[in-house]
Amino acid sequence: MAEEFLQNASISLEDIGEIKKCILATTMPQTPSSLNEKIICDADLFNLGTGNFREQNKLLKKELEALTNTKLEGVAWRATSISMLETHHYHTDYCQLLLNNTKAGNLEALKNKQEQKLKEQQQVAMTVNTGTENPELTSGEEADKKKIKKKDKPVRGIETMFRISASKNVRISEMADNKAHIMISVNSIIISVVLGLIIRSLEQYPNLIIPTIILLMVNVATIIFSVLATRPKIADGLFTQEQVNNKSVNLLYFGSYYNMNFKEYEDGINAMMADSGFLYSSLTKDIFWQGKVLGRKYRLLRISYTIFLFGIIAAVLAFTAAIIFFR
């Protein structure tokens, strides 16, 4: 259809061929090769990484129901949407930096809702089965069931809290890494430009020596703190049976076990899973130390951005003064 329309519009065959490739590249699964195809594919599914994904996903469900004249089950539709988000990835650097974090949040929200709906269905099924097999329940049995349900609610709430906290920390850590990467890239480019262009001219313009040194020192200091922010720090990867008995080791963190053999780790995990207190304590430790690492990252990033902000201002002022007053 596009080819016929474009031919009638007197578009060149070369352009028509490129446009057809862009259209075909959006076919799922997307396999773009050129930059134009990547841009079109990312534009096509741009909404997956936006805040209005939920509303647009509902509209898409209604559209398909109207098109096929069938009613789509909410659980099945969410499963399809989850699979779509899990397998999809953006192709351009722009969309990866701009949308990946929001897309991960949309996926997490869908998974949480799907899990909640599946649990509700299981509870309804259990209630129906119980009612069929035992049509006459005493008031004491009904009260016991209500107590069990009330006890289950806090547990699910605690699990949801840990899941959301962990995923949020991971997204914040990715944001910190992206910020550090931006600082490293920008300052590396500035250094390469300074070394390639300005330093060659220093013999001819000696008044630029001091501003150039200031600029290079600012760039190097900024890169150092950005690298320190992303520089990994891990423990020795060993734990003892005494630590397991005392519940003082966090077996959910790879730095606690990566040098252990599988049998020792399996025994420790089994001991943790058998003790809810140990399990929740490990989850608490995991989130706490994630927060500690994030605090260190953002403290170093703040120093890096502060050096760059005031340093670049100082360097520009130094270059301006050197050009105006010391020609």
N, C-alpha and C positions, 0 to 999 in steps of 0.2 A: 504493500500500500504506500509506504513512504517513497519507494523507488518510482512508482507511477506518478505520484504527486510532484516529486522533485523534478522529474523529467519534463512534466508540463510547465514547471516554473523555470525551465532552461538552466538548471543547475548542472555544473560540470560532472562528468562521470566519475572523476577522482573524488570529488566531494561526496557524491552519492554513495560511493563505495565506503568511505570513512563513516558516514552517517549510519549506513546499514550495519557496519561492525559495532558501532556504539549501541545501537538498538539490541543487537543479538547478544552483546556482552552482559546485558542485564538479566538474561535468562538464568534461572536458578539451576544448579549452583553457578554463581558468577565466576567467570574466568577472564577478566580483562587483561590485555597485554600492553596496550599503549596508554599514555597518560590521559588522553581524552576519554578512553573507555573506563579507566579507573575513576575519573571525575564523575562520569555519568552514573556508574554503579553506586558510588557513594551518595550522589544526589538522590538516586532512586530510593535508597533505604536510609536516608538522613534521619528520618523520624525515630529510628530505633534508639538513637542516642540523645533524644530530646526529652524535655519534661512533659510534653503532651503525648507521649507514646501510649499511655493507658487509654486516653480518650480515642485516639486514632485507631488503636487496636480494636476497641469496641465497635467503631464505625465500620471497620473492615469486616468484622464478623457479621454485622447486620447486612452489609452489601453482599457477602457470599450467600447468606441465608435467602436474601431476596432473589439472587441470581439462580440458585439451585432449587429454590422453593422447598428447602428442608430446614429443620431446626437443628442447630449445632449444639452439642452438649458443652457446657462451660468447662468441665474438666478436660475434655478432649481438645477443645480449642486452646486452653492454656498450655496443655502438653505440646501442641504444635508450635505455639509461640515461644515456649521455653527452648525447644529444639532449634528453632530458627535463630534465636539470640545466641545460643551456645555455639552454633556452627558458623555464624556470620562473622566476618571481620572487615573492617574498613581498609581500603587500599591506599589512600593518600595520607601523607603525614599530617596534613591539616585536620582531617576528620579523626585520625587516631588520637591526636593531642586534644582536640576539642570535645569529642563525643564518647570516647571509650569509657571514661569514669561514669558518666550518666547512664550509658548502656548497661554497665555492670550493675548499677543500682536498680535499673528497670528489671533486669534478670533476677536479682535477689528478691525484689518485691513479688514478682510472679511466682517464684519458687515457694515463698512463704505462704502466699494465698493458696497455691495448689496444695501444699501440705495441709493447710487448715481445712480446705474443702474435702480432701480425701479422708481426714480424720473424722469430720462430721458425717460423711457417708458411712464410714465404718461404725460409728456410734449408732446411727439410725438403723443400719442393718442388724447390729447386735440387739438393739431394742426390739425390733420386729421379731427376730428369732426368739428372744427371751419371752416375748408376749405370746408367741405361738406355742412354745413348749410348756410354759407355765402361765396359763391364763389367769390363775388366781394367786396373786402375790399378797402377802400380809403387809400391813403397814410398817412392821419392823424391817422387813426385807427392802421395801421401798426406801425407808430412811437410810439403811446401810448403803444402798446404791447411790443415793444423793451424797452421802459422806464421801464415798470413793471418788465421785465426780469432782467434788469440791477439793479433794486432796490432789487430784490430777492437774487441776488448773494452774496452781503455782509452779508445778514442775515444768509444764509446757511454757509458761511465761519465762521461767529461768532459762530454759534452753533457747528460746527466741532471743532473750537478752544477750546471751553469750554469742549466738550466731550473728546478730546484727552488729554487736561491738567488734567482733573479729573481722567481719567483712568491711566495716567502716574503717578500721585501722589499716587494713590492706589497701583500700582505696586512697586513704590519706598518705600512706607511704609511697604509693605510685605517683601521687601528685608531687611529693617532695623530690622524688627521683627525677621527674620531668622538669621541675624548676631548676634543679642542679644541672641537668643536662643542658638546659637553655643557657645558663650562666657560663658553663664550660665552652659551649659552642660559640657564643657571642664573643667571649674574650679571646678564644683561640683565633677567630677570624681577625679581630683587631690586632693581635700580635703579629699574625702573618702579614697584614697590610702594613703595619709599622716597620717590620723587618724588610719587607719587599720594596717599600717606596720611600719612607722618610729617612731611614738610616743611610741610604745611598747618597742623600743630599746633605748630610750633616757637615761635610767638608765645605760645601758651598754656603750652607746656612748654619754656622756654629751657634747662633742664638737659639736654635731649636733643640739643642742637646738636653738641657734641663727639662723642658716640657716632655720630651720623648722618654726620658728616664722615669719621670713621674707617671706617665701613662703606662709604661711597661710594668712598673712596680704595682700599680693598681690592678692591672690585668692578671699578673702572676698571683698576687695575694687573693684575688677573687677566685681564681681557679683552684688554689690550694684549699680554701675553705669549702668550695663546692665539692671537690674530690673527697675531702674528709667527711662531708655529710653523707656521701654514698658509699664510703669505704666500709666493707663488712667487718664485723667483729664477732667472733664466735668463741665458745668455750672449748674445753679440751675434749668434749664428746664422750665422757666417761661418767658412770654412776655406780654406786655400791649397793649391795643388798640392804645395808643399814639405812641408806637414804630412802630406799623403797619402804622399809619397815616404819621409818619415822615420817613418811609422806612428805619429805622435804625436797624431792626432785620433781621437775616438770618434764614428764615423758612426752608431752605434746610438742616440745621444742627440739628441733633436730640437733641443736648444739649440745644437748644433754646425752645423746646416745649414738652419734654417728660413728664412734670408734668401738662400740660394743658389738658382740656377736648377736645373731638373731634370737637364739634361745634365751639369753639373759634379758633382752628387750621384751620378748613375748611374755616371759614370766612377770616382768614389771607391769606390762600393760594389763595382763589378766588380773593382777592384784589391784590395779587401779580401777578396772571396770567392776570388780566385785565389791568395791567400797565407794558408795556415792559421795561420801565426804572427801575422800582422796581425789575422786574425779573432779568434783566442783572446785576443790582447792587447786588442782592443776590448771583448770580452765581460768581460774582467777589469776594465778601466777602468769599464765600465758598472756592474758590481756594486759596485766600490769606491766610486764617487761616490754611488750609491744609499745605501750605508752611511753616507757622510759626511752626506748630507741627513737621513737618519733620525736620526743622532746629534744633529744640530742641533735637529731637531723635538722629540725627547724631552728634550733639555736644557732647551729653553724651556718645554715642557709641565711638566717637573718644577718649574721655578721658579713657573709659574702655579699648579699645585696646592699648592705649599708656601705661597705668598702667601695663597691662599684658605683653606687649613687653619688657619694660625696667625692670619690676619687676621680670619676669622669668629669665632674664639675670643676674640680681643681685643675685637672689636666687641660680642659678647654680654656679656662681662665689663664693658665700658664702659657699656652700656645698663643692666645690672643695678645697677652702682654709682650711676649717675645717678638711677635710680628709687628706690633705697633711701636714699641719703645726701643727695641734692640735690633733694628735692621742693619 
